[in-house]
Structures are given as structure tokens and as C-alpha cells.
Amino acid sequence: SGLAVWGNIFGEIKGQLDATFSEEESIQNKLTAFVVVPKDLEKFGPAWVKRFVVTQIEEAFAVALESAFIIGTGKSQPIGLNRKVAKGTSVTDGVYPEKVASGTLTFASPKVTVNELTDVYKYHSVKENEHPLNVAGKVTLLVNPTDAWDVKKQYTSLNANGVYVT
């Protein structure tokens, strides 16, 4: 609350904002990391050391966030995509249960792939309350990179211009 107040450049500060903070355990968590910097790094200079530390922390955060978004338990971290969050789900000690697989994607042939992905989209096109949901362009598959290349090779071809397209 509060207002920003215009005034002279060298005048006093007149506007004051009042902030209130609250804590909600279910959605607020903290991700932390630190880097131990050996003394012999000082010969590289402050700019290099800063870049080294920032890079280390960025990489650590990227790995931790990726892991939490996919397999996070919900206890002091995000609830991962592999967790069940439907109404009536029993949460034990803050940990959400894992979802049970409901099918298999084989990508065996173009026709089979279309049918398999159709089933995925149809499944996600209905909300928990049975109301329809438009998921066009909103479904993303998380695939192991090794498996992704196995799928891509089936659907990659050389076009008339001599360019490989997938």
C-alpha cells in the first residue's frame, strides 16, 4: 500500500510504500547454494572469479529446478510433474504420491504415433471435474534425450532441397 509521489529532483522523498509479508508453507520454499572459492583463484582477478561463482550457482540452480519441476516431492520444494495433486490425494508428511503410468508410447510407426499422441491429448483435454479443456499447444512431452533421438530418426528425411527435416 502507499503511493509514489512526484517532487523536485533534489527535494525530499515523500512517498512511502508499506509492505506486508505472510508465509504460506504450501507454495513458498527457498533454493540455496554456495561456492567455496579457493585462495589461489585470486590470481585470476575479481571479474573472472565473479563469473566463475555465478556460473557455478546458475548450473546448480538449473539442475535443482529441473529435478524439482519433474520429480519434486512437494516437501520444501515444488510439486513435480510426476506427482498426483488431484482432489482427495493423501499427502504423507508433505510428500505427494507419484502418479501411476497409464500407458506406453512406442512411436512404432507414423500411424501408431498419431494414435498414441491422440490418446495423450484426449486424456489431458478433460479437467478433474469432467469439464473440457483446450490443450492445443499446451502439452509438452519430457523425453530423455537418448530416446528423443530414437524417435527423431524415424521422422527425419531428406527433402527435395537436400535439407534434412523432422
Buried (B, 14 or more C-beta within 10 A) or exposed (E): EEEEEEEEEEEEEEEEEEEEEEEEEEEEEEEEEEEEEEEEEEEEEEEEBEEBBEEBBEEBEEEBBEEBBEBBBBEEBBBBEBBBBEEEEEBEEEEBBEEEEEEEBEBEEEEEBEEBBEEBEEEEBEEEEEEEEEBEEEEEEEBEEEEEEEBEEEEEEEEEEEEEEE
